[in-house]
Amino acid sequence: MTLLTVALAGLAVLSLGLGQVNIPPGTVLRVITAQVWEVQADWPGSVEQIVTNVRMPRIVAAMLVGAALASAGAAYQTLFRNPIVAPDVLGVSAGAGFGASLAVMFNLGALAIQGAAFAFGLCAVALVFAIGQAINRHSLIVLVLVGVVIAAFFQAMISVLKIVADPINVLPVITFWLLGGLNKITPGDLPLVGTLIVASLAVLLALRWQINVMSVGADEARMLGIDVRITRLALIVAATLMTASAVSIAGIVGWVGLVVPHIARLLVGSSFDRLLPASALTGALFLLLVDNLSRAATAMEIPLGITTSVIGAPLFLLLLLRTKRAWS
């Protein structure tokens, strides 16, 4: 945990200096220190503006989104006892994508697009949960299957919106939002999203022992006095809030919630009390690194969702090969 924290802090400092205007790490540290203590400024005012107002929100957002998606992935994989479950298993990403696309169709502002993405992501999961409870309230398999159906439905609705959208002014905006990215993050986007992600992560940390026991099985958890239904509901709500919050500001960013928990599991083991913080730190580190590559790989910024797919897919295959005995 200490090494991950130090690596994340170091990468954040390097990331703040990375861009069209390169800023040395020492200057970045002095600029950050000047925000807390009085320090004699020996740098141009433009450098401070770049660090604090342009790059800082993006760096913080990348760490929040990475931590949220990875933590949600670890929670879902532990709950469903399935190593290939991802945060969008209950349709939250597809619902959020439809909400954002709908807001773009009506030519609403950036804040409305984020709000619609967040609201429809939660609505998708609420719909999945309601239908799953009506079919079989105790079956996690049913919940996953309903999630696949609802996600497919919202993906189809996104396709409908793309067909009817203005191909010149609207369709490109929808397409680029769905590809994911952090290039439009502003300081005003962070307080609400950060609060929701941190609060949801705190709920998962508070329930870490109950979730750990539930990973053995629901019957064993009930024998030990755990209210399985309440714990399961709290986990789903917290993981969904984190995922919806991340998607609302970053678009659909795949593979983080699937791959990163496996990397964390290799580092600290499967016990959820260690897996959760390790997943959060590793997810923040992973997405920050990927965002740096998206910004620096070419003159034109590559959408974040493409970069995570290009890196995440072969990385997941390597993890499969490394752990093939345990998986079988």
N, C-alpha and C positions, 0 to 999 in steps of 0.2 A: 504493500500500500504506500509506503514511504517513497519507494522508487518511482511508482506511477505518479504520485503527487509532484515530486521534483521534476520528472520528465514533462508533465503537463505544464507546470509553471515555466520551465525553460522554453518549451515550444511556444507558449503564449507570448513570451517576450520576443522571441525570434519572429513570430508571425506579425506582431505589431510593427516590426521594422521592414517587413517584406512588402514589396509593391513597386509601382512605377518610380516612386521616390524611396530609395533604400535608406533606412535609418539605422545606425549602429545600435547593438543591444545596450551598450552603456548609456547612450542618449535616451533610449526608450525607458530604461530604469529610472533615470533622473527625472524624466517628464512625469512618470507615474508617481514617483516620490513627491514631486512638487504639488501633486493634487492633495496630498495629506499634510505634509510639512512644508515650511517655508524654505525654499532652496533657491539660491542665486541662479537665475536663468542664463545659460550661456548658449542657447539655441534660438533659432529664429521662431517667431510666433507661428509661422505656417507649419512648422514641425509639430508643435503642440496641438494645433488644430487637426492635423492628419492623424496623430496618435489617439487623441481623446474623442474626437467627434466623428471621424471617418472609419478608422480601423477598429477601435475598441468595441463599439456595438457589434460589429460583425464577428470578432473573435469571441466575445462573450456568448453571442447567439450560437455560434458553432459548438462551443462547449456545452451549452444548455441542451441543444438539440441532440447532440451525440450522447450525452448522459441520459437524457429522457428515453430515447429510442432503445439504447442498450439495456437500461434498467427495466423497461417494459418488456423487452424480449426475454430477459432472465426470469422475470416474474411469470410470464405466460408459459415459458418452457417448464418451469418448476410446477406450476399449477396443473397444466395438462399432461405433465410427465411425457413430453414429446420433444425431441431435440430439434425438430424442423419447424416448430411453431415460431411465428414472427409477430411483431406488434400489430400488424394489419390483419391478423387472422380473423378478427371479429368485424371486419369491414370498415374500420375507422378511417383508413387512408383513402379508400374508394369514396366513402361518404364525404370526407373533407374535400376531395378533389372535385366532386360534383357540386358542393356548395360554393367553392371558389369559382368554378366555371360558370355557375349560374349568376354569381355576382358580377363577373366580367361581362356576361351577356347583357346585363342591364346597365353597364357602364358605371358601376359604383366605384367608390374610391378604395384606396389600399386598406384602410381600416375596416371597411365593410367587407372586403374580400376575405380578410383574416377572420372576421367575426362569422361570416357565412361558412367558411371552412371548418372552424371550430364547432359551430352549432350542428352542422350536418354530420360531422364525425361522431359527435355524441349521439345524435339521432339514429345513426346507423347501428351503433352498439346497443342502444336502448331497444331498437327493433329486433335485433338478433336475440337479446336477452329475453324479451317478451315472448317471441315465438318459441325459443328453446324451452322456456319454462312451461309453455302451453303443451308442448309435445312430450317432454320428459324432464322434469325439474331437477333430476339428480344426475343426468348424463352429460358429461363433458364432450363426448363424441358428437352428440346431437348439437351442442352449442357450436362446435367447430364446423359441422356440416351446414348449419343455418348461416354461419358467418361467411362461408364460401358462396352460398347462394346470394346473400345480400350484397356481398362485394361484387359479384358478377352483375347483379342488377344495376348497381350504381355505375359500374364501368360501362355498361350498355347505355345508361342515360348520359354519361359523359360523351360517348360516341355520337349520340343523337344531337347534343349541343354543338359538337364540332361540325356536324353536317349542316346544321341550320345557321351557324355563326357566319358573320361577315368575314370572308376569307382574307381581307386586307387589313382591317383594323382590330378585329376581335379574335379570330382564330390563332394568330401568332401569340397573343397574350396568354390565351388558355394553354397553348402547347408549351410555352416556356415556363409557365407556372407549374404545370404538371411534371416538368423535367426536374424541378427542384433547384434551389439556389438561395444564397444569402446576400446577393449584391444589392438588394433594396432594403436591407435592415436599417432602421433608424433608432436612436436612443429611446424614443417613445414606445417602441415595440416591446422593450425588454421588461419593464416592471410587472405587468400583468402576467405575461407568459412565464417569467422567472418565478414569480410567486406561486403560480399553479404547479409548475414542475417541482420546485423545492418542497411545497406542501405535500404533493403526491408521493414524492420520494420519502418524506418523513413518515407518511402512513405505512409505506412498505417496510421501512426500517423498524417501526413500532411493532409490526406483525411478523417480523422475520422468523421468530421461533415457531409460531403457529404454522407459517407457510412451510418451514422446514419439516415439521411433523407431517403436514398434508402431502408432502412429496413422497412419503412412504405409502400412503393410501388413505382414502376417506374413512374407511371403517376403523383403522388404527387411530386416526385422529379423533374420531368420536369416542373411542374407548378411553382416550386420555383427557376427555372433557373439553375438547375444542368444538366450538360451534362452527361446523364446516360451512354451512350456508352463508352465515354472516361474514366469515373470513374470506370466502371465495368472492362474495359480492364486493367487499372492500378492496380486494386485490384487483378485480376487474375494473372497478370505478377508478382507482388510482392509476393503474396502467393506461387506461383509456384516456384519462385527463392529460397525462404526460404526452401520449402519442398525438392526441388532437392538438395540444398546445404547440408541439414541435412542428406538425404538419401545417398549422395555420400560418406560421411565419417562414417556413423553409420549403414548402411544397412537399411533394412525395419523394422522400429519400429512402431508397430501398437498401436492403442487405445489412444495415447497421444492427438492427435488432435481431437478426438471425445469426450473423457471424461473430459479433463481438462477445456475446455471452459464452460462446465456445472457447474463445481466446482466454477470457477471464477464468473459465473453468479449468483450463490447463494450468493457469498460474496459481490459483488458490484452492482448487477443489470444488466440489458440488454443494457444500454446505451453504445454505442461502444467506446466512448472516455474514459470510465472507464474500459470497458471490455477488451480492447486490452492490456493495460499495466498489468492489473491483470492476464490475461491469460499468458502473457510472464513470469511473475514472478512465477506464480503457476506451469507452465509447466517446468521451470528450476528447481524448488524445487522438483517437482514430479519425473522427470527423474533422478535427482541426487540421490534421495532417492532410486529409483528402481535400479540404477546402483550399489549403495552400497550393496543392498541386493543381487544382482547378484554376486558381488565379494565375499561377506562374508557368504552367505548361506551354501555353501558346499566347500569342498577342491578344486573341479574343478569348474571354473567359468561357470555360467549358461548364455546362450546367452540372450542378452537384450530383443530381441523380444518375447522370451518365458515368461520372467518375467513380461513384460508389459501386455501381454495377460492374464496371471494368475491373476494379480492384477486388470487390467482394466476391464475385463468382469464382475466379481461380483460387482465391484464398480459402473459400469454403471447400473447394475440391481438395486442397492440400490438407485441410483439417479432417476431411472424411478419410483420406488415405492414412493420416497419422493415427486416427482413432478407430480404424475399421474393425479391430477385434472387439473393442468395447461396444461399438454400434451393433455388431452382429449378436 
